[in-house]
């Protein structure tokens, strides 16, 4: 069983999405540690995927 099956929100969850900013509380479940090179590659990949998604389905807000 993979970790997503055990924990459907593997990185962090905002349990207070409807409260004012001063009450914001996020519970951290996992961390990802990347080298600067890997972080930049991940950013570039995510940007490409988001751009492709927006071309197909419209702009994210």
Secondary structure, DSSP 4 states (H G I P E B T S, - for coil): --HHHH-SS-SEEETTTTS-GGG--EEE-------HHHHHHHHHHHHHHHHHHHHHH----
